[in-house]
Amino acid sequence: MTDAEVYADAAIMGAVAGIRSMSGPSLVSKLSEAGLLPQEAGTPGSWLANPGINKALKVLAGGEMLVDKLPFLPDRTDAGPLLARAVTGGASGAAICVAAKRPWWIGLLIGAGAAIGATFGATKLRKWAIEEKNIPSAAFGVAEDALVFGCAHVVMSTFKEAEKAIEAAV
């Protein structure tokens, strides 16, 4: 994989975390457990390859997708939720970079930055869709969920292609 592909994947997973905070780590964990995103023991992302962590992250991500549709949640751009998204986006980006033999701190910065940007972008888009286009908040939340799954597909495809290239070269 090229640097651009690795860093783009780190940014995509960061953006996913900006939209759904637990989905970034959950998707990275799924890739790690499947062997598509190998994590060496002792590296920042090695804990994501644990099957128990993978299951817990799936439950948290699924719960977040359900809870997001509720009207009484705090704004995702409030300090606490924003920090959580930056942390999960940074962790996801770092894990991708470590697995691809790139500096973890670059992935951390890219993932956290993308998470913060996506958080504000998704919030502004959601507000516009609700106020200007009269789209129900829950319906927009479902569209955000679909975007998260689409991003997951893009990143998984990148790593599957890289795995096929490695197998062909051996």
Buried (B, 14 or more C-beta within 10 A) or exposed (E): BEEEBBBBBBBBBBBBBBBBBBBBBBBBBBBBBBEBBBBEEEBBBBBBBBEEBBEBBBEBBBEBBEEBBEEEEEEBBEEEBBBBBBBBBBBBBBBBBBBBEBEBEBBBBBBBBBBBBBBEBBBEEBEEBBEEEEBEBEEBBEEBBEBBEEBBEEBBEBBEEBBEEEEEEE
